[in-house]
Every structure is written in structure tokens, then in C-alpha cells.
């Protein structure tokens, strides 16, 4: 029985696709940092080239470009850090106000869990309250047990150790990402030459064009999204401050960052802003003001800012966008949702210039 070559080709490509997905999922701890560092290196490449054209040596040019990136992150951390710290300090009060708002809604809507049943449950709970003496005795035993002073604290030593370990891990990943950025910038010519050497002579011109197009698309998209985030942060910050929303700068920057996730980011960001407005004890005017600010900013982004700043350089159809965002989110978490679009845009450019993959580039894109 002779097997059709087309069937063999289809099976091989299917296994290749499954292999790529497996590598992306199981190698995410390394690939996430490499992907982010690669995109940042592409974004900084024009700065590096400009500094070299001014006569800077390669090492100094790379250091200058990386220093600009470091200044950018430092500015963001400084601008957001103060309000984020105050938000963390006041979180118990915010949580209490949010709980009170939820209880009020439960009282008005009996169908919700806990609704219209609070008065019936209050009496039994009061009868089971332990006497003051037993509470004091229990507290004394807890404080005088083998745990010593740490047992009497509201935060246990394991929680502190876990938070410290997670913080050190994030800082370590952040520093490692900068190392990767420097290495990508210093080895960019070698990487480009490697691709050209592995390409047959008759296709080297097309390979060179594909690399240039992929870099241009990624640079244009990343710069455009960065400018949009800054503009949206200002718009949200002004609007949220005018309606009296607490922690307006933090919430504005968070909502602007989430807008980088197509379709879903705006919904998530709006939900967070409204939840903070409710937790802050704001009335209907504040909630309407927050919703109005988000609606106005999103209208400007969709019909004015995005066509003007980002344009259609990415050229990915909506179906591919949604599938890519959800797929990368499942594999890489929240970071995957952010890097999905530029990664798929680069893949589409590569497919467009590889013989036999043109149909897949057409499937991912939206050209007629």
C-alpha cells in the first residue's frame, strides 16, 4: 500500500507543530526571558546603530542603549512605586470597604449567595462565640508555644520567606533579561551572518529581506504600543484624578499596560478600575466617571491613536490575534499575552519568504 506524499507531509508538519508547542511550554522559563530580551534588543537596535554612527565604539553604544532602557524602567518604577506602596498599606481598609459593598449587593439581591440570610445566621454565630477567658487562654498558649514570637505575628515566617524568595527571583530574572539584551545587541551581526550562511546562495537576498522586514515590523509595533501606553496612562490618569479615584496613577498605568492585550485587555482593565472605584466607597458618579474615561480613551485609541501611531504594520487578522493571545497566555501566562502579537507578526513575515509556507502567511494575515 503506497502512502500519499501529501499525507506524509501533513503528518510531518503536524508533528513539527506539536513539537514546537511542547518546546514553548516546557521551556518557558528560558524562552520567556529570551523572547522579551530579543524584542527589547530589536527595539534598541536603532539607538545602538545611531550611537555607532556618531563614532561610539560598539561596547559604549550598547551600554548607552541599555542605559536608556534602564532609565525607562526606573522612571516607571519611581512614578508608580509610591502610590503602589500606599495602596499596599491601605489594602485592609480597601478590602473591608469592598466586602461591605458586596454585602449590600447581597442584601438587595436575595438570589446571590449570602443574600437575604444574614439576619438568620447572626444569632447562632453569636451563641457559639467562645468566652473571653478561653480566648485569652488560647492566645496565651499560642504566644507561649514553641513558635515563640513569630507565632503571635499575623504574618508567619513561611510567608515572609516565600515573599522574599519570589522577590529575589523576579529581580534575578530582570537582571538576567538585561544580560540577554546586551548579548543580543553585541552578537546581532553574528546571528544575522549565521542565518545568511545557512541559506542557499540563490535565496540569500530574500533571507536578508525577511530579516529586515521582521525587524522593522517588530520595531514599529513595539514603539507604537509604547507610545500608546504612555498616552493612555496620561489620559486615564487625568480622568481618574478628576473623578476622585484613589491611586489614580497606579490604576491608570495598569489599565494602559493591559491595553496591549488585544480585545481582552481593555475589558480586564475596565473591570479593575470599576472595582477600585467601588472599593474606594465611590458613588454612582465616580463609577460613571471611570467608565466614561475608559470609553473616551478607548474611542480615541481605536479610531485615532492606533491608526496614526501603530497603523497596519502587523497585518494579522482578528482570528489569528485571538487564538495567538489565548494560546500564548495558556503557555506563558500574562507575559505570553503581551508578546503574542509581535512574535506572530515575525512568524508571518518568515512564512511569507519561505518557499512552501506562503499559504500559512496568508492564513495568519489579512491581505486580500
PARO-765114 format. One record per residue (C-alpha): x negated, y, z negated. Coordinates in steps of 0.001 Angstrom, whole numbers, plus 524288, in hexadecimal, padded with zeros to 5 digits. Example, Ala and Ser with C-alpha at 12.3 -4.5 7.8 and 13.67 -1.06 7.14 Angstrom:
BEGIN
7CFF47EE6C7E188;7CA9A7FBDC7E41C;
//
This chain:
BEGIN
800008000080000;7FA0480CC78044C;7FB8C818717FB42;7FE928257B8016B;7F32782F2E800B0;7FCC5839EA7FD11;8016A831FB7F158;7F36882FA27ECFB;7F08383E1C7EE6B;7FCA58419B7E692;7F9348381A7DBA3;7EB4083D0F7DAEF;7EFCB84B2A7DA0C;7F9BD847897CFA8;7EF41840EB7C772;7E65E84CA67C98C;7F11E855AD7C4A9;7F37C84D327B8AF;7E4DA84CEC7B626;7E40785BBD7B6B5;7EF7885D0E7AD42;7E917853517A3E6;7DC3085AAE7A469;7E30D867AE7A1FE;7EA798622D7965B;7DFEF85A3F78F84;7D511863D579292;7DC9D86FFD78E8F;7D39E8737978327;7C8A7875FA78CE7;7D0578799C7990C;7D84E884567926A;7CC0B88BC778E90;7C5BE8898379BD7;7D1F688E267A300;7D37389A8179ADB;7C4EE89D5D79BDD;7C53789B037AA8A;7D0A38A45E7AC83;7CA1C8AEB07A407;7BD6F8ACE27AB98;7C4E58AEFE7B85A;7CAEE8BB3F7B269;7BD8F8C0607AE24;7B6938BCDB7BAC6;7B9158CA2A7C14E;7B3A48D1097B53E;7A7AB8C8507B579;7A5968CAE47C3F9;7A7568D9877C21B;79D318DA197B747;793B08D2487BF9E;795CE8DBAE7CAE9;791A28E6A77C1CE;7848B8DFFB7BFFF;787608D8827B371;780838CB8F7B206;789A68BFAB7B226;788328BD427A385;78B5C8CB5579FFE;796A48CBCB7A9B2;79CB18BF8F7A3C1;79AB18C4F77960D;7A13E8D1C2799FB;7ACF68CAFD7A004;7AE7B8C1F579446;7AD328CD8678AFF;7B8A98D438791C7;7C0C68C7E678FC5;7BCCA8C77E7817E;7C09B8D5CB77FCC;7CDDB8D2EA785C3;7D0AE8C7DE77C35;7CB568CFD3770CF;7D4688DB1977448;7E01C8D207774B7;7DCA08CBAE767C0;7DA948D8E676146;7E7338DEC376692;7EF8D8D31F762E9;7E82C8CE51756F4;7ECBC8D8A874D49;7FB248D6F174FE9;7F9838C836750AB;7F3658C83E7431A;7FE808D08B73DCA;8083A8C79174470;801E78BBDC73DC6;802508C28C7307F;810A58C5FA731E0;814AB8B8D673792;81B618B41972AEC;824448C01972B01;826EC8BE6A73999;82A138B00C73788;8334F8B36E72C6B;83A748BDA473485;83B6B8B43073FE3;8411A8A9D0736DA;84B268B395731EF;84F038B6EC73FE8;850978A8847433D;858F38A65A7370D;861C48B19A73AF6;8639C8ABB67486C;8669D89E7974236;871068A4B0739B9;877848AAFE7457E;876B489ED274E1E;87B23892C97464B;8775A8896E75151;868F288BD674F08;861B08832574549;86381888C9737B6;86E9E8919A73BE2;87A6D8939C732F8;874FF88A2272927;86BD98920F720DA;87582894C9715C7;879178866D71427;86AFA8824C712ED;866A688CFB709BA;86CE0887646FD6C;8670B879B06FE10;859A487F3C700D7;85A33887D16F4CC;85DDC87C596EC2B;8520A874A86F064;8488087FA66ED63;83E9387ACA6E376;83DCC881AA6D64C;833E088C4D6D45B;82C218843B6CAA0;82A9E878D06D3E5;82654882196DEAF;81C32888126D60C;8179E87AB46D1D8;816A5876266DFE2;80F4B882536E3B1;8060E8807A6D865;80361872886DC38;801168767B6EA64;7F7CF881246E660;7F0738789B6DCEE;7EF4586C906E5A4;7E3548678F6EC90;7E50C871A66F767;7E19987CBC6EE1D;7E38388A916F2E7;7E5B38870570143;7F1E787F1D6FDE8;7F84E88B426F850;7F5F78931970495;800CD8945C70EC6;7F6E28909A71953;7EFD1883D271742;7E17D881A871A27;7E4B7878D9725BC;7EC55883DD72C2D;7E11488D5C72A55;7D74B8838672FB2;7DFF48808A73B6E;7E1EF88EFC73E8E;7D358891A973D51;7D0108860F745FB;7D9D888A5775055;7D4A78984675003;7C6A9893A4751C2;7CB0488ADE75CF8;7D19E89649763F5;7C5BB89F0776200;7BCD889420766D2;7C517892167730C;7C54E8A0BD7756B;7B6758A1AF774B8;7B4DD8958377D1D;7BDD489B887873F;7B4BF8A75478812;7A92C89E26789E6;7B048897A479549;7B3458A4F579B44;7A4D88A89B79AD8;7A0F889B897A0B8;7AAF989C947ABB2;7A63B8AA397AF1F;797F78A6367AEC2;79A26899FA7B701;7A45E89F287C08C;79B2F89F347CC28;796A7891627C93E;7A4B988C917C828;7A853893137D4FF;79C5988D647DBBE;79FA387FE27D666;7AD33880687DC98;7A78D884D27E994;79D4387A037E963;7A7B686FBA7E6F9;7AFAE874E57F27E;7ACF7870178005E;7A61187A09808E4;7B1CF87C35811A9;7BA7A87FBA80604;7B1348882C7FE0E;7B6D0894CB8033F;7C4718908B7FF3A;7BF8888C417F1CE;7B9288997E7EFE2;7C5E48A0247F3C1;7CDBA8977D7EA7B;7C4FA89AF67DEE6;7C5F78A96D7E1EC;7D4C38A8D57E34F;7D65A8A1227D6AD;7CDCA8AABB7CF34;7D5048B67B7D4E8;7E26A8B0E37D1AA;7DE6A8AD8C7C3B4;7D8048BADA7C1A8;7E3A98C24E7C715;7ED5D8BA8E7BF0B;7E5AF8BB497B24E;7E2EB8C9DE7B395;7F11A8CC667B70E;7F6518C4987AB8F;7ECBD8CB477A25C;7F1438D8B17A6D2;7FF768D4697A589;7FD288CF9A797A5;7F72E8DCA3793C5;802458E46B79A10;80CC58DBC179422;806318DCA1786CC;8072E8EB7778774;8154F8EB2878C24;8197D8E14B781DF;811C68E84977749;8185A8F55277A3A;825E88EF5377B11;8249C8E6F376EDF;81F138F27076727;82A3D8FB5876B42;834838F1A676675;82D268F0007598A;828B38E1E175B39;81E928DDB17512B;811368D96C75649;814788DF637637A;806908DE73768C6;804DA8D00D76564;812298CC4A76AC0;8102B8D49377703;803128CE5577A09;808608C0A17775F;814168C2A078051;80B358C85878ADA;801E38BCC4789E1;80D3F8B33778B21;8117B8B9EE797B6;8060C8B34E79E83;80E028A6A479DCC;8174A8A75C7A972;825E38A7937A674;824BA8A14C798ED;81B808AB29792C2;8250C8B67F79339;82FB78AE5B78CD4;826CC8A9B7781E9;821688B76477FAD;82EFD8BD5E77F2B;8338F8B31E77584;827E98B5E276C98;82A2A8C49F76D0D;838A88C32C769E0;835938B9A175ECF;82C148C35F758C5;836498CE1775A15;8402F8C59E752E1;836338C1C374885;832BE8D0177467F;840C68D2A07428A;8437C8DAA574EAA;851928DCBA75280;8581C8DBDF75F8D;851B78E86576472;844008E2FA76257;847428D619768F2;84D6F8DD1E77481;841988E62177514;838498DA8277581;840558D3CC78018;841418E070787CB;8328E8E279786FF;82FF58D4AB78BCD;839FD8D5C2796BF;8347B8E2CA79B6C;826598DE0779AE0;829A58D1747A211;830FA8D8DA7ACA3;825348E1A57AEB9;81C208D5D47AEC3;824228CDEE7B874;8278F8D8787C248;81CA58E28B7C0F0;810858DE2F7B978;80ECF8D02D7BE44;8109A8D3307CCE4;807B78DF117CB95;7FCE08D93D7C328;7FD108CA827C55B;804478C94C7D24B;805D08BC237D915;7F7808B8147D8C8;7FA628AB947D13A;804D98A78A7DB12;80A7689C157D338;818C48988D7D481;821B0898B27C86B;82324889D87C7C7;8146A887F07C77C;8133A892BB7BD52;81CE588C747B3F6;8177787EB07B5AC;8096A883847B406;80C7288B607A7C7;813F48803F7A156;809FC876087A57E;7FE3687DA27A086;80587880F2793FF;807E98727879178;7F98C86F59793F6;7F2B087B2A78E07;7FCB3881F678582;7FECD890AF785AB;7F1AA8931A78C54;7F60588A8079797;801CE8932879A15;7F8CA89EEE79B69;7EEA9898E97A488;7F840890F07ACC6;7FAED89B367B730;7ECDC89F317BA82;7E88B890EE7BA63;7F36988CB77C3B2;7F0A6898917CC41;7E2678944C7CD92;7E6A98864F7D062;7EFCD88B257DB1E;7E4B2892C17E185;7DC03886AC7E138;7E6BC87E267E700;7E8C5888127F1D8;7DAA58868D7F657;7D91A877CA7F493;7DC6086F6E8005C;7E82F866CF7FD89;7ECC186ED37F1C8;7F30A87A147F921;800BD874987F6E1;7FE8C874C57E82A;7FA5E8830C7E8F5;80713885BD7F03E;80EB887E6F7E5B0;808998869A7DAC7;809E98939C7E1D8;8155389B8D7E69E;8111489F867F448;81A7989C867FF3D;
//
